[in-house]
Amino acid sequence: MPHAKPLDDFEIMECIDAGLNRFGPGIKYAVYWTSVVMNNSPTDGILTHPENFVAALQKIFGKSAAQIEIAICKEIQNRAGPACNGPTLPLLIAQIRAQRMLIHSLA
């Protein structure tokens, strides 16, 4: 069900988990682990550097990574609604976070 307000970070991560889980539960942990190891920083998360997360997908799955990224984006778009239409995960996350910042700055 689409949200009336932009998704918060927890909701975005739930969508990422759901998108990864479509390919099996072990995939999620392998991708998260690879993302942390490749970037040498467990404190820099997916939402602050989504391009690093996509790089981890590509390292593990090669060209098939695009299908996983699409599945994750669809999960986010289904939950966030039609106003969120970024074509890649980094752009989609940036769009949602920018919408959220705009709403908070107007409040």
C-alpha distance (Angstrom), angle and dihedral (degrees) to the residues before:
residue distance angle dihedral
M1 . . .
P2 3.83 . .
H3 3.80 118.8 .
A4 3.80 125.0 -121.7
K5 3.81 88.2 -144.0
P6 3.81 130.6 41.1
L7 3.78 115.6 -82.3
D8 3.78 117.1 -98.0
D9 3.80 121.2 -128.5
F10 3.80 93.3 -95.7
E11 3.81 91.2 53.6
I12 3.80 91.5 48.8
M13 3.81 89.8 51.9
E14 3.81 90.0 49.6
C15 3.80 88.0 55.4
I16 3.81 91.6 48.5
D17 3.81 89.7 50.7
A18 3.81 91.1 48.5
G19 3.80 91.9 49.2
L20 3.80 91.9 50.1
N21 3.80 93.2 44.0
R22 3.80 89.5 60.7
F23 3.81 85.8 73.0
G24 3.80 95.8 46.4
P25 3.81 134.3 -71.2
G26 3.81 94.8 -96.2
I27 3.80 91.4 58.9
K28 3.80 92.1 64.4
Y29 3.78 94.7 55.3
A30 3.80 93.4 43.8
V31 3.80 91.3 52.2
Y32 3.80 94.3 45.9
W33 3.81 91.5 47.8
T34 3.81 92.7 47.7
S35 3.79 90.6 48.0
V36 3.81 91.8 53.8
V37 3.82 94.1 44.6
M38 3.82 94.8 46.0
N39 3.77 92.5 50.6
N40 3.82 97.3 39.6
S41 3.77 89.9 -137.8
P42 3.78 127.2 93.8
T43 3.81 89.2 -178.1
D44 3.81 95.6 62.7
G45 3.75 101.7 79.5
I46 3.76 135.0 -156.6
L47 3.78 92.3 -100.5
T48 3.79 95.0 54.9
H49 3.82 94.4 43.9
P50 3.82 108.7 19.8
E51 3.80 90.9 159.8
N52 3.82 88.3 66.9
F53 3.80 89.6 52.7
V54 3.82 90.5 51.5
A55 3.83 88.7 48.9
A56 3.82 88.8 54.6
L57 3.81 89.6 51.3
Q58 3.80 89.7 51.2
K59 3.80 92.7 47.8
I60 3.79 91.6 54.2
F61 3.81 102.2 35.3
G62 3.80 106.1 22.4
K63 3.79 112.0 -159.3
S64 3.81 90.9 -4.3
A65 3.81 88.4 68.0
A66 3.81 88.2 82.7
Q67 3.82 90.3 65.4
I68 3.79 91.5 52.1
E69 3.80 91.8 47.6
I70 3.82 89.6 50.3
A71 3.82 90.7 50.9
I72 3.82 90.7 51.4
C73 3.81 91.8 47.2
K74 3.81 90.7 50.6
E75 3.80 90.6 52.5
I76 3.79 90.3 52.4
Q77 3.80 93.9 43.9
N78 3.81 92.6 48.5
R79 3.76 90.8 53.1
A80 3.81 98.5 38.1
G81 3.80 97.8 43.7
P82 3.79 136.0 -129.0
A83 3.81 95.2 -51.1
C84 3.81 88.4 72.8
N85 3.77 108.4 70.7
G86 3.80 108.3 142.9
P87 3.83 109.4 155.0
T88 3.82 95.1 -139.7
L89 3.78 133.5 37.8
P90 3.83 94.8 -110.9
L91 3.82 91.8 50.0
L92 3.79 93.0 44.5
I93 3.81 92.9 50.9
A94 3.81 90.7 46.3
Q95 3.80 90.1 50.5
I96 3.80 93.8 51.2
R97 3.79 93.4 45.3
A98 3.83 91.2 48.3
Q99 3.82 90.8 50.8
R100 3.78 89.9 49.8
M101 3.81 92.4 49.5
L102 3.81 90.6 49.2
I103 3.78 92.1 51.7
H104 3.81 91.7 48.0
S105 3.80 92.2 48.2
L106 3.81 91.1 52.1
A107 3.80 93.5 48.5
